[in-house]
């Protein structure tokens, strides 16, 4: 469920005043993650690497309260739940968008990921949960290795967004540079940094 809140009654009041109408309120961080554990789990359990990373992203964001708030059409909206978006190659060869509700249970998240991405690929119809959940966008360019990417500031889509390519092998470990773009009204650098640290922790401790 999403509901409008008064910015003055939240911890984001000053940020709303400063950044809501800024020409470019989006901030992008770049961080290289050690994804060795995800690569091993993917191979051992025959699970999709991007599904595992999406799951860890959702878990890492769930513990940062700023993720549950988002500026939408010059309003500040409060959400009860989070979702992670993934881009799906559909049956026409084009791409569609699929939102998966955040879950703390890997089996549940994997089951829904496989079900809904398959449905979206077949129907070519986007699955959009943004009316009820704060959605974290992701885009995986898996056919190439990239060092980073900066998303666009549309002025409409203010959701946090993450982009990555194919992971890189260095000796016996695997590394993945990821870009994280966020609206400065939603969070500051400290909260973004906490989320990125949480993400590495979630990757490391996944079993």
C-alpha positions in Angstrom: 0.0 0.0 0.0 1.2 3.5 -0.8 0.0 6.7 0.9 1.0 10.3 0.7 2.8 11.8 3.7 3.6 15.3 4.7 7.4 15.8 4.2 7.5 18.2 7.2 6.6 15.3 9.4 9.4 13.1 8.2 13.1 12.9 8.5 13.3 13.8 4.8 11.8 17.3 5.2 15.1 19.2 4.5 16.0 16.9 1.6 12.5 17.4 0.1 12.9 21.1 0.2 16.4 21.1 -1.3 16.2 18.4 -3.9 12.6 17.9 -5.0 12.8 20.5 -7.7 16.5 20.4 -8.4 17.5 20.1 -12.1 19.3 16.9 -11.4 18.4 15.3 -8.0 19.8 11.9 -8.9 23.0 10.6 -7.4 25.0 7.6 -8.7 27.4 5.5 -6.6 29.7 2.9 -8.1 30.9 -0.1 -6.1 32.6 -3.4 -7.0 31.2 -6.4 -5.1 32.7 -9.8 -4.4 30.1 -12.1 -5.8 32.0 -15.4 -5.4 29.4 -16.8 -3.0 26.6 -16.1 -5.5 28.5 -17.7 -8.4 29.1 -20.8 -6.3 25.5 -21.1 -5.1 24.2 -20.5 -8.6 26.3 -23.4 -9.9 25.7 -25.7 -7.0 21.9 -25.2 -6.7 21.2 -24.5 -10.4 19.8 -21.1 -9.5 19.9 -18.0 -11.8 22.7 -15.6 -10.8 20.6 -12.5 -11.4 17.7 -13.9 -9.3 20.2 -14.4 -6.4 21.5 -10.9 -6.7 17.9 -9.5 -6.9 17.1 -11.4 -3.8 20.1 -10.0 -1.9 19.2 -6.4 -3.2 15.7 -6.7 -1.7 17.0 -8.0 1.6 19.7 -5.3 1.8 17.2 -2.5 1.1 14.6 -3.9 3.6 16.7 -2.9 6.5 17.1 0.8 5.4 14.0 2.7 6.2 14.6 5.4 3.5 13.8 2.8 0.9 10.1 2.8 2.0 9.7 6.4 1.0 9.8 7.9 -2.5 9.1 11.2 -4.2 6.4 10.7 -6.8 4.9 13.6 -8.9 6.2 16.2 -6.4 4.6 14.2 -3.5 6.3 12.1 -0.9 4.9 8.6 -0.7 5.3 6.1 2.0 5.2 2.3 1.2 4.7 -0.8 3.3 6.5 -3.2 1.0 9.4 -3.3 -1.4 9.8 -5.0 -4.8 12.7 -5.6 -7.1 12.3 -5.1 -10.8 14.1 -7.2 -13.4 14.2 -6.7 -17.2 13.0 -9.8 -19.2 13.7 -10.6 -22.8 10.2 -11.5 -24.2 9.2 -13.8 -27.0 9.4 -11.1 -29.6 13.1 -10.5 -28.8 12.3 -7.1 -27.1 12.4 -6.4 -23.4 9.6 -6.3 -20.8 9.6 -5.2 -17.1 8.8 -7.6 -14.2 8.4 -6.6 -10.6 9.0 -9.2 -7.9 7.8 -8.6 -4.3 10.7 -8.6 -1.8 10.9 -11.6 0.4 13.2 -12.8 3.2 12.8 -16.4 2.0 15.0 -17.4 -1.0 12.7 -20.3 -2.1 9.7 -18.1 -2.1 11.5 -15.3 -4.1 12.9 -17.8 -6.6 9.5 -19.4 -7.1 7.9 -16.0 -7.8 10.8 -14.9 -9.9 10.6 -17.9 -12.2 6.8 -17.8 -12.4 6.4 -14.1 -13.2 9.4 -13.6 -15.5 8.1 -16.6 -17.6 4.6 -15.0 -17.7 6.0 -11.7 -18.7 8.3 -13.2 -21.4 5.3 -15.0 -22.9 2.7 -12.3 -22.7 5.0 -9.3 -23.4 3.0 -7.4 -20.7 4.9 -5.7 -17.9 4.2 -6.7 -14.3 4.0 -3.5 -12.4 3.7 -3.4 -8.6 4.6 0.3 -8.2 1.1 1.3 -7.0 1.6 -0.7 -3.8 5.4 -1.3 -3.4 8.5 0.9 -3.6 10.3 -0.7 -6.6 14.0 -1.0 -6.9 14.9 -1.0 -10.7 17.6 -3.2 -12.0 19.1 -3.8 -15.4 21.6 -6.6 -16.2 23.7 -6.3 -19.3 24.9 -9.9 -19.0 26.5 -10.2 -22.5 29.4 -7.9 -21.7 31.6 -6.7 -18.8 31.1 -3.0 -17.9 32.8 -0.8 -15.3 29.6 1.2 -14.6 26.7 3.0 -16.0 24.7 6.1 -15.2 20.9 6.1 -15.6 18.9 9.0 -16.9 17.1 11.6 -14.9 13.6 11.6 -16.5 11.9 13.7 -13.8 9.2 11.0 -13.7 10.9 7.8 -12.7 12.5 8.6 -9.3 13.0 5.0 -8.1 16.4 3.8 -7.1 18.1 1.9 -10.0 20.9 -0.6 -10.3 22.9 -1.6 -13.4 25.5 -4.3 -13.8 27.1 -6.4 -16.6 28.8 -9.8 -16.4 31.0 -10.6 -13.4 34.8 -10.7 -13.7 37.0 -13.5 -12.5 40.2 -12.5 -10.7 42.3 -15.5 -9.5 39.8 -17.7 -7.6 37.2 -15.0 -6.9 34.5 -13.2 -8.9 33.8 -9.5 -8.9 30.9 -7.4 -10.2 30.9 -3.6 -10.6 27.4 -2.2 -9.9 26.1 1.3 -10.3 23.4 2.5 -7.8 21.4 5.6 -8.7 19.0 7.2 -6.2 17.0 10.4 -5.8 18.5 12.7 -3.2 15.1 13.4 -1.7 14.7 9.7 -0.8 18.1 9.2 0.8 21.5 10.8 1.5 24.9 9.3 0.8 25.1 7.8 4.3 22.0 5.7 3.8 23.0 4.7 0.2 26.4 3.6 1.6 24.7 1.6 4.3 22.6 -0.2 1.7 25.6 -1.0 -0.4 27.4 -2.4 2.7 24.3 -4.4 3.6 24.3 -5.8 0.0 27.8 -7.2 0.3 26.9 -8.7 3.7 23.8 -10.4 2.2 25.8 -11.7 -0.7 28.4 -13.1 1.7 26.0 -14.8 4.1 23.6 -16.3 1.6 23.5 -20.1 2.0 
